[in-house]
Every structure is written in structure tokens, then in C-alpha cells.
Amino acid sequence: MPTPFDNTYDLSESQLVDLEKAEEMMLKNDLGNAEQLLLKMLEDDEDCIPVLSNLGHLYGRYLSEFETAIEYYNRVLEIEPDNAWARDSRRRYLRYIE
């Protein structure tokens, strides 16, 4: 299935499908299942930047667990130091814990 974007991280078809499912779950406020799915995906690929970013987003925006969100964004930045989205998101949540 062609994607409407560049598959920058060379994700498999199943990863793309699961990421879409997790994002839909977040939008529907099915946060527990979104978290379980993302954590399962992380078990399979612990350095998957889209999964780490989505976990940061889940913990920061939806669960208000800002320290956990920052930890996930830090992991993204360890792998990809120039990731502006992760850097900006981390900065947003740092304000809540400083």
C-alpha cells in the first residue's frame, strides 16, 4: 500500500498499520489500548522513532505524565539529535516540571 508521505524510517507495512491504529485510539480517547499497542511495538523495535515520538505525545498530551513524555523525547533525541519536533515537544513539557 503506497503511503501519502515518505516512509523516512523505512517502517514495515505492519508498523504503519499499527501506528495508524494507535493514533486513532488516542483520538478516540482509548488511551490504555493505544499505550499497550505502542509499548508492544517498542518491544519489537526499541529505537523506532515514530513509536517513541507517539509515546511521548501520549504521555504528555493525553496522560499529563510529563516526565515520562520527556524520557521518550530524550530517547528520540539520542538517536536523532536534529529532530526538531521532539526537541520542541520536550521543551513544552519541561516547563511543567521545572
PLY file of the C-alpha trace (Angstrom):
ply
format ascii 1.0
element vertex 98
property float x
property float y
property float z
element edge 97
property int vertex1
property int vertex2
end_header
0.00 0.00 0.00
1.58 3.31 -1.01
1.83 5.90 1.74
0.85 9.56 1.22
4.23 10.53 2.72
7.85 9.50 2.51
8.46 6.47 4.70
11.58 8.11 6.13
12.11 5.48 8.80
11.56 2.55 6.44
8.72 1.16 8.55
7.15 -2.15 7.63
3.55 -2.34 6.49
2.53 -3.78 9.87
4.31 -0.96 11.71
2.50 1.62 9.59
-0.85 -0.06 10.24
-0.20 -0.32 13.99
0.93 3.31 14.23
-2.25 4.40 12.49
-4.32 2.26 14.87
-2.55 3.75 17.90
-3.11 7.29 16.64
-6.80 6.57 16.04
-7.08 5.12 19.55
-5.58 8.28 21.01
-8.05 10.43 19.08
-10.92 8.26 20.39
-9.54 8.54 23.94
-8.83 4.80 24.04
-5.58 5.60 25.80
-4.92 2.30 27.55
-5.10 0.32 24.34
-3.03 2.91 22.47
-0.37 2.67 25.18
-0.37 -1.15 25.08
-0.03 -1.21 21.30
2.80 1.34 21.25
4.69 -0.42 24.05
4.34 -3.74 22.20
5.71 -2.10 19.06
8.61 -0.74 21.10
9.43 -4.27 22.31
9.85 -5.28 18.68
11.99 -2.25 17.77
13.29 -0.26 20.75
14.74 2.50 18.56
11.69 3.15 16.39
11.49 6.93 16.35
7.81 7.17 15.32
6.82 4.87 18.20
8.97 6.77 20.70
7.51 10.06 19.48
3.96 8.77 19.73
4.60 7.54 23.26
5.95 10.98 24.18
2.83 12.52 22.70
0.55 10.07 24.51
2.17 10.60 27.91
2.48 14.35 27.54
-0.72 15.46 25.88
-3.19 12.80 26.91
-1.94 11.46 30.25
-0.15 14.55 31.62
2.78 12.35 32.65
5.29 14.98 31.63
8.42 13.32 33.00
7.65 10.12 31.10
6.96 12.12 27.94
10.31 13.86 28.31
12.06 10.50 28.71
10.65 9.31 25.39
11.59 12.54 23.64
15.09 12.25 25.11
15.36 8.79 23.57
14.35 10.19 20.19
16.98 12.90 20.51
19.68 10.39 21.47
19.01 8.57 18.20
18.29 11.62 16.08
19.74 14.79 17.67
18.37 17.08 14.95
14.73 16.04 15.42
13.13 19.46 15.85
9.67 18.07 16.63
10.98 16.02 19.57
13.12 18.90 20.80
10.17 21.33 20.72
7.81 18.86 22.36
10.33 18.08 25.09
10.78 21.81 25.74
6.99 22.23 26.05
6.75 19.55 28.75
9.88 20.63 30.58
8.02 23.82 31.50
5.58 21.79 33.57
8.20 20.09 35.73
10.75 22.87 36.25
0 1
1 2
2 3
3 4
4 5
5 6
6 7
7 8
8 9
9 10
10 11
11 12
12 13
13 14
14 15
15 16
16 17
17 18
18 19
19 20
20 21
21 22
22 23
23 24
24 25
25 26
26 27
27 28
28 29
29 30
30 31
31 32
32 33
33 34
34 35
35 36
36 37
37 38
38 39
39 40
40 41
41 42
42 43
43 44
44 45
45 46
46 47
47 48
48 49
49 50
50 51
51 52
52 53
53 54
54 55
55 56
56 57
57 58
58 59
59 60
60 61
61 62
62 63
63 64
64 65
65 66
66 67
67 68
68 69
69 70
70 71
71 72
72 73
73 74
74 75
75 76
76 77
77 78
78 79
79 80
80 81
81 82
82 83
83 84
84 85
85 86
86 87
87 88
88 89
89 90
90 91
91 92
92 93
93 94
94 95
95 96
96 97
